[in-house]
Amino acid sequence: MTAKQVLLALRKVAREDKALFLPKFFQAIPGGYGEGDQFLGCVVPDQRKVAQQFRDLSREELVKLFASPWHECRLTGMLILVGQFELAAKPKNPHRDFECREIVEFYLANLNAANNWDIVDSTAPKILGPWLVEHPDERSVLDRLAASDVLWDRRVAIVATYSLIRNDEFDEIMGLAERLLSDGHDLMHKAIGWMLREMGKRDSCQLEKFLKRNSKSMPRTMLRYSIEKLPREDRAKWMK
């Protein structure tokens, strides 16, 4: 299995209409957050099928996919890595911890390939997040990523907390959300609001506590996302 074969498989399912639409959707336009990215025109379900077909791709070939100018090659490579992590994480795997650590370290070493929100959101809560649930002593990586000048690193830090939130652990998202409250990018406002909303679905008291401290200084998009699942009267109260 090679990266070239993955590219050929993706070309077979590429669609011309999507190749025209996706650059605008992912702002791969001058001044956009995805400026300069290139698209074959593949939809995600087809990329998942290709990822399954090449689930045993070597690390060496994955690195080639991550270096590709094509967005779909990078996303498909990351989806392959997610599949490899999920296989390594099976409870009956006798080398579970070693193999999972290796994949997490490989993921972090190649984060430059996760250079748009779809790649981040498809991987951070599937690789880094589950690892940190089981290894709380390594959660300082979230602080390091949150301090990055790279937008996508900061989004990885936020979205990875989804696994912790699902484990009813809220300290990380509460701390990171307050730390990044003044982040200037709308994609961060959406990501933080999204994770706060997920926290609120599990513990509305924790969300209310956060909103009481920060609602007046939260960017409006972040606030709107965070209260989306609250009753209408509560949403109206916080939006005021």
C-alpha positions in Angstrom: 0.0 0.0 0.0 1.3 3.4 -1.0 0.3 7.1 -0.7 0.1 7.1 -4.6 -2.4 4.4 -4.5 -4.5 6.4 -2.0 -4.4 9.4 -4.3 -5.5 7.3 -7.3 -8.4 5.9 -5.2 -9.4 9.4 -4.3 -9.2 10.6 -7.9 -11.7 7.9 -8.8 -14.3 9.2 -6.5 -13.6 12.9 -7.0 -16.5 15.0 -8.4 -16.1 18.1 -10.5 -18.9 20.0 -8.8 -17.3 19.4 -5.4 -13.9 20.5 -6.6 -15.5 23.9 -7.5 -17.6 24.1 -4.3 -15.1 23.0 -1.6 -12.5 25.7 -1.9 -15.1 28.3 -1.1 -16.6 26.2 1.7 -13.3 25.8 3.4 -12.2 29.4 2.6 -9.2 28.2 0.4 -9.4 31.7 -1.2 -7.2 34.7 -0.9 -7.4 36.0 2.7 -9.4 32.9 3.9 -8.3 30.6 6.7 -7.7 27.8 4.2 -5.9 30.0 1.7 -3.9 28.0 -0.9 -5.4 24.6 -0.1 -6.3 22.4 -3.1 -9.3 20.1 -3.5 -9.8 17.0 -5.6 -13.6 17.2 -5.0 -14.2 14.1 -2.7 -17.0 13.9 -0.2 -16.2 12.6 3.3 -18.1 9.3 3.1 -16.1 8.4 0.1 -12.9 9.4 1.9 -13.9 7.1 4.8 -14.3 4.2 2.4 -10.8 4.8 1.0 -9.4 5.1 4.5 -10.9 1.8 5.4 -9.4 0.3 2.2 -5.9 1.5 3.2 -6.2 1.0 6.9 -2.8 -0.7 7.1 -0.9 2.1 5.4 2.6 2.5 6.9 3.7 5.6 8.9 6.2 6.4 6.1 3.3 6.5 3.5 1.1 8.4 5.9 3.7 11.1 6.1 3.6 11.4 2.3 -0.2 11.9 2.4 0.2 14.5 5.1 2.7 16.4 2.9 0.2 16.4 -0.1 -1.1 19.6 -1.5 -4.5 17.9 -1.8 -6.8 18.5 1.2 -8.4 15.1 0.7 -5.1 13.3 0.9 -4.3 14.9 4.3 -7.8 14.2 5.6 -7.8 10.6 4.4 -4.4 10.0 5.9 -5.7 11.3 9.2 -8.8 9.1 9.0 -6.5 6.1 8.5 -4.6 7.1 11.6 -7.8 7.4 13.6 -8.7 3.8 12.5 -5.2 2.6 13.5 -5.6 4.3 16.9 -9.0 2.7 17.5 -7.6 -0.7 16.6 -4.7 -0.3 18.9 -6.9 0.9 21.7 -9.0 -2.3 21.8 -8.9 -3.7 25.4 -7.6 -7.1 24.3 -4.6 -5.7 22.6 -1.6 -6.8 24.8 0.5 -3.8 23.5 -2.3 -1.3 23.8 -0.6 1.4 25.8 2.6 1.3 23.8 0.9 1.3 20.4 -1.5 4.1 21.3 1.3 6.3 22.7 3.2 5.8 19.5 0.2 6.9 17.4 -0.5 10.0 19.6 3.1 11.1 19.4 3.0 10.6 15.6 -0.2 12.6 15.4 1.2 15.5 17.4 4.4 15.4 15.3 2.3 15.8 12.1 -0.3 18.4 13.3 0.7 20.6 10.4 -1.3 18.3 8.2 -4.5 19.1 10.3 -4.8 22.5 8.7 -8.5 23.0 8.5 -11.4 22.5 10.9 -12.7 19.3 9.3 -9.3 17.6 9.8 -9.0 18.8 13.4 -12.5 17.9 14.3 -12.2 14.4 12.8 -9.0 13.6 14.7 -8.5 15.5 18.0 -11.5 13.9 19.8 -10.6 10.5 18.3 -6.9 10.3 19.0 -5.6 12.9 21.5 -8.8 13.1 23.6 -9.2 9.4 24.4 -5.5 9.2 25.3 -5.7 12.1 27.7 -8.8 10.5 29.4 -6.5 7.6 30.4 -3.4 9.7 31.0 -4.4 12.8 33.0 -0.7 13.4 33.8 -0.1 14.3 30.2 -2.9 16.9 29.8 -0.3 19.8 29.8 -0.1 19.2 26.1 -3.5 21.0 25.9 -1.9 24.1 27.5 1.0 24.0 25.0 -1.3 23.7 22.0 -3.6 26.5 23.4 -0.6 28.8 23.5 0.3 28.2 19.9 0.2 31.0 17.3 -1.3 28.4 14.9 -5.1 28.5 14.8 -5.4 24.8 14.2 -3.2 23.9 17.2 -5.5 25.9 19.4 -8.6 24.3 17.9 -7.0 20.8 18.6 -6.6 21.8 22.2 -10.3 22.7 22.5 -11.9 19.9 20.5 -9.8 17.3 22.2 -11.6 18.1 25.5 -14.7 16.6 24.0 -13.5 13.2 25.2 -12.9 14.6 28.7 -16.3 16.2 28.7 -17.9 12.9 27.8 -16.1 11.4 30.8 -17.6 14.2 33.0 -14.3 16.0 33.4 -14.8 19.7 32.9 -11.7 21.4 34.4 -9.8 21.4 31.1 -12.6 23.0 29.0 -13.4 25.5 31.7 -9.8 26.6 32.0 -9.0 26.7 28.3 -12.3 28.5 27.5 -11.5 31.3 29.9 -7.9 31.4 28.7 -8.9 31.7 25.1 -11.9 34.0 25.7 -10.2 36.8 23.8 -9.0 34.7 20.9 -9.6 36.7 17.8 -10.7 33.9 15.4 -14.4 33.1 14.8 -13.5 29.4 14.4 -12.2 29.4 17.9 -15.4 31.1 19.2 -17.4 28.4 17.5 -15.2 25.5 18.9 -15.2 26.8 22.4 -19.0 27.5 22.4 -19.5 24.0 21.0 -17.5 22.3 23.8 -19.2 24.5 26.5 -22.6 23.4 25.0 -21.5 19.7 25.3 -20.5 20.4 28.9 -23.9 22.0 29.6 -25.7 19.0 28.1 -24.0 16.8 30.8 -24.0 19.4 33.7 -26.1 22.5 33.3 -24.8 23.9 36.6 -21.2 23.9 35.4 -22.3 25.8 32.2 -24.3 28.3 34.3 -21.3 28.8 36.6 -19.1 29.6 33.5 -21.7 31.9 32.0 -22.1 33.9 35.2 -18.4 34.6 35.2 -17.9 35.2 31.5 -21.1 35.9 29.5 -20.5 39.6 29.4 -17.0 39.3 27.9 -17.7 36.2 25.7 -17.7 36.8 21.9 -21.3 36.7 20.8 -20.8 33.6 18.6 -19.2 31.7 21.4 -22.1 32.6 23.7 -24.7 31.7 21.2 -23.2 28.3 20.5 -22.8 27.6 24.2 -26.4 28.2 25.1 -28.0 26.6 22.0 -29.5 23.7 23.9 -30.9 25.7 26.8 -34.6 26.5 27.1 -35.7 29.5 25.1 -36.2 31.8 28.1 -32.7 31.0 29.4 -31.2 31.7 26.0 -32.9 35.0 25.9 -31.7 35.9 29.4 -28.0 35.2 28.5 -28.2 36.9 25.1 -29.3 40.1 26.9 
